[in-house]
Amino acid sequence: MAQLPDHIVARRAQSRARRRRQQTAALGTLLAALIATIAIVIVIGNTGGAEKHQPQPSARRPVVDTRPVRPDRLSSLEVRGNATIRRLTALALPVYCGGPHGHALAFTFDDGPGVYTHYAVKKLTQAHERATFFVVGKSIEAWPGWLQRELKVATLGDHTFTHSDLLELSPTEVASELESNKQLIERDSGQSVDLFRPPYGAQDTAVNQIAKRLGLLDIMWSMDSRDSLGANWAGIIQNVESDLRPGAIILMHENRGQTIRALTTLLPVLRQRHLRSVSLPELFATDPPSPAQLRQGLTACLGHPTSLGNLAGAS
């Protein structure tokens, strides 16, 4: 296997350190809860249970329509695009962009749902644009019902259940990460899932063969907004504007406040340039990548090898 670039190695090291901190914090929280429970049992025992527990009112969550979205609500364009996706999946190759013709590109958002999901959906709705959301299983469980909101403006894709680096997992673990999240998305949304994006852009032939077996197409990107690397809203605008071209697949994250702010500028720019953002099935229905284009990888999307640096900021 070719040696990975330093920036990807660094991102993985940061991810492992972050996971260790999260595990330590979780263990501390569990221990504190156990001690508190023991103390409560002792107090209740000493008082003979005379005082009855009065239930506290639970926090109210926003009312969300959780009714499944029927497959017949898909547009004819999305149905055609899904058929194209199935053909591309059989090649077991990552997709970096669509074809270079037409006036459509794809805004894609990773790592949700979350606190900023509402704002991303609102801005896309107001601009009459569509997108693709690559969602994470643990975030879906933390924000139940929110996939329905995203479906109003987007197609949903699989971003694994725990957002783990797939190249650090066994084949069985890779399959579990993808399949468990795929099933969760399909259960909560009522629609099939046939797209996935590997966290950190970490994928290889073995990962793509597993995805093929699960009926999932690996979606990479032709331009990274670098929002996950700390770019501010002005930097995100500058990065994305440099690759607003037909067929582009733009990587962004819906859990970043600066990304939401950047959308305020980027969405009107699309119209000024006579472009529109569509879901990936819609993009592939009108102008899919050719098999030859897929074999060339990112270079075929941008036309020069130096653009391979755009892979730096996946998360």
Secondary structure, 3 states (H helix, E strand, C coil): CCCCCHHHHHHHHHHHHHHHHHHHHHHHHHHHHHHHHHHHHHHHHHCCCCCCCCCCCCCCCCCCCCCCCCHHHCCHHHHHHHHHHHHHHCCCCCECCCCCCCCEEEEEEEEECCCCHHHHHHHHHHHCCCEEEEECHHHHHHCCCCHHHHHCCEEEEECCCCCCCHHHCCHHHHHHHHHHHHHHHHHHHCCCCCEECCHHHCCCHHHHHHHHHCCCEEECCCEECCHHHCCCHHHHHHHHHCCCCCCCEEEEECCCHHHHHHHHHHHHHHHHCCCEECCHHHHHHHCCCCHHHHHHCHHHHHCCHHHHHHHCCCC
